[in-house]
Amino acid sequence: MHIPGSNTTGLLPIGMSIGEIDSSGNPQVIFKFRFFNSGTFGADFNFISLDVSGISTSNPQQQLNSAIMTSPVSMAAIPSQEPDAALRTFSEAPPTSALTPQTVRLFLGGFLRGEWLVNFETPIHSFNLDGRWAIQP
C-alpha cells in the first residue's frame, strides 16, 4: 500500500479487489479509498460495483499507488454514502491495451469528486463501473 507523504491531503485509491462475495452471494468489485489530512489517516471509503465482468486484469487483488490530480481536501466534501457512483478510467490507449498506470475518475451523484494517476500492480484494461459509495465502518 502506498503511504502518502506528511503533507498529503486528499482522497486516495489504495486497493482493489475483484470477485469478493457480498452477503447475498454476489461477486463484487471493491476499490478502497483512504482520506488523509496532512499525511494523517482520516477515514476509509469503498466504491462497490456488482459489474465484475466490467473490469479485466490477471491480478484481482491489488495494492494501488496513486498520485492525486484532483481530490476533495476536507472530509466534509466527501459524502458518507452515495448510491449513484461511477469509477472510470480515461486513457489514450486502445481499449484492448492493458496498462499499469491509468487515470481514474470518481463520480458521486453525477459530479466529479476525484481524479488520480493510479499505478496498478498488474496491467489492467480500461473500465467503466457503476456502483455505490460508502464510508467503511
NUMI-401294 format. One line per field, with one value per residue (C-alpha): residue number from 1; residue in one letter; x, y, z. Coordinates in Angstrom, 2 decimals, decimal comma. Layout:
N
num <- (NUM; ...)
residu <- (A; ...)
x <- (X; ...)
y <- (Y; ...)
z <- (Z; ...)
//
This chain:
137
num <- (1; 2; 3; 4; 5; 6; 7; 8; 9; 10; 11; 12; 13; 14; 15; 16; 17; 18; 19; 20; 21; 22; 23; 24; 25; 26; 27; 28; 29; 30; 31; 32; 33; 34; 35; 36; 37; 38; 39; 40; 41; 42; 43; 44; 45; 46; 47; 48; 49; 50; 51; 52; 53; 54; 55; 56; 57; 58; 59; 60; 61; 62; 63; 64; 65; 66; 67; 68; 69; 70; 71; 72; 73; 74; 75; 76; 77; 78; 79; 80; 81; 82; 83; 84; 85; 86; 87; 88; 89; 90; 91; 92; 93; 94; 95; 96; 97; 98; 99; 100; 101; 102; 103; 104; 105; 106; 107; 108; 109; 110; 111; 112; 113; 114; 115; 116; 117; 118; 119; 120; 121; 122; 123; 124; 125; 126; 127; 128; 129; 130; 131; 132; 133; 134; 135; 136; 137)
residu <- (M; H; I; P; G; S; N; T; T; G; L; L; P; I; G; M; S; I; G; E; I; D; S; S; G; N; P; Q; V; I; F; K; F; R; F; F; N; S; G; T; F; G; A; D; F; N; F; I; S; L; D; V; S; G; I; S; T; S; N; P; Q; Q; Q; L; N; S; A; I; M; T; S; P; V; S; M; A; A; I; P; S; Q; E; P; D; A; A; L; R; T; F; S; E; A; P; P; T; S; A; L; T; P; Q; T; V; R; L; F; L; G; G; F; L; R; G; E; W; L; V; N; F; E; T; P; I; H; S; F; N; L; D; G; R; W; A; I; Q; P)
x <- (0,00; 1,18; 1,98; 1,47; 3,94; 3,47; 1,91; -0,61; -4,20; -6,97; -8,67; -6,51; -7,42; -5,28; -6,60; -8,74; -10,44; -12,37; -14,67; -15,28; -18,66; -21,20; -23,71; -26,22; -23,73; -22,99; -19,44; -18,38; -15,59; -14,33; -11,99; -10,79; -10,11; -8,44; -8,68; -5,53; -5,17; -1,53; -0,47; -2,64; -5,32; -8,87; -11,31; -11,71; -14,34; -15,40; -16,57; -18,56; -19,80; -21,52; -20,18; -17,30; -17,27; -16,63; -13,03; -10,23; -6,80; -4,80; -4,42; -7,80; -6,26; -4,02; -2,50; -2,58; -0,01; -1,82; -1,00; -3,70; -4,64; -7,93; -9,38; -11,57; -9,35; -11,74; -13,78; -16,85; -16,67; -16,97; -20,42; -20,54; -22,95; -23,93; -25,99; -25,16; -21,40; -19,16; -15,48; -13,91; -10,53; -9,51; -6,75; -5,39; -4,51; -6,80; -9,31; -7,58; -4,35; -3,84; -1,82; -0,19; -0,71; -4,28; -6,07; -9,05; -12,01; -14,64; -18,12; -20,57; -24,14; -23,07; -20,31; -16,58; -15,15; -11,63; -9,05; -5,84; -2,96; -3,15; -0,32; -1,76; 0,50; -0,55; -1,73; -5,46; -7,80; -9,84; -13,04; -16,32; -18,02; -21,29; -21,81; -22,27; -20,07; -19,94; -17,74; -16,19; -17,45)
y <- (0,00; 3,50; 5,55; 9,24; 11,93; 14,03; 16,87; 14,74; 15,92; 14,28; 11,07; 8,29; 4,91; 2,38; -1,07; -3,09; -6,47; -8,26; -11,18; -10,80; -12,26; -9,99; -11,10; -12,04; -14,31; -11,89; -11,31; -7,67; -5,24; -3,13; -0,18; 1,02; 4,73; 6,46; 10,13; 11,74; 15,14; 16,31; 12,67; 11,57; 8,89; 10,29; 7,60; 4,70; 4,58; 1,85; 2,06; -1,15; -2,48; -5,74; -5,44; -7,93; -8,53; -4,80; -4,95; -7,17; -7,95; -11,07; -9,99; -9,47; -8,32; -5,27; -2,59; 0,75; 3,53; 6,76; 10,38; 12,99; 15,05; 16,36; 15,46; 16,79; 18,43; 18,04; 15,16; 17,42; 17,44; 13,62; 12,07; 9,14; 7,34; 7,74; 5,14; 6,79; 6,31; 5,66; 4,82; 5,21; 5,10; 7,63; 6,61; 7,48; 3,82; 1,46; -0,35; -3,65; -2,42; -3,28; -0,62; -0,35; 3,42; 4,58; 7,87; 7,04; 9,35; 9,03; 10,46; 10,70; 11,76; 12,68; 15,08; 14,53; 14,10; 12,99; 12,12; 10,18; 8,68; 5,13; 2,65; -0,86; -3,77; -5,66; -4,12; -3,52; -2,79; 0,41; 0,15; 1,98; 0,79; 1,88; 1,22; 2,73; 4,63; 4,24; 5,11; 1,99; 1,30)
z <- (0,00; -0,82; 2,27; 1,47; 2,39; 5,50; 3,51; 1,56; 1,97; 0,00; -1,00; -2,48; -4,01; -2,12; -3,02; -5,41; -5,05; -7,81; -7,06; -3,32; -2,40; -0,66; 1,99; -0,75; -2,51; -5,38; -6,61; -6,50; -7,29; -4,38; -4,63; -1,24; -0,77; 2,18; 3,14; 4,50; 6,14; 6,10; 5,82; 8,78; 8,24; 8,26; 7,09; 4,66; 1,91; -0,51; -4,10; -4,67; -8,02; -8,94; -12,51; -12,14; -15,91; -16,46; -15,27; -16,51; -15,08; -14,31; -10,66; -8,91; -5,59; -5,95; -3,78; -5,57; -5,64; -6,52; -7,18; -6,66; -9,70; -8,20; -4,80; -2,03; 0,59; 3,52; 4,90; 4,81; 0,99; 0,80; 1,20; 3,61; 1,23; -2,41; -4,32; -7,70; -8,03; -11,02; -11,34; -14,78; -16,46; -19,09; -21,45; -24,88; -25,38; -27,32; -25,05; -25,83; -24,18; -20,53; -18,74; -15,34; -14,90; -15,52; -14,99; -12,76; -12,06; -9,35; -9,88; -6,98; -7,69; -11,24; -10,09; -10,47; -6,97; -7,71; -10,33; -9,80; -11,70; -10,37; -10,72; -10,59; -9,58; -12,72; -16,02; -16,19; -19,09; -19,19; -17,16; -16,68; -13,50; -11,92; -8,25; -4,84; -2,41; 1,36; 4,27; 5,76; 9,29)
//
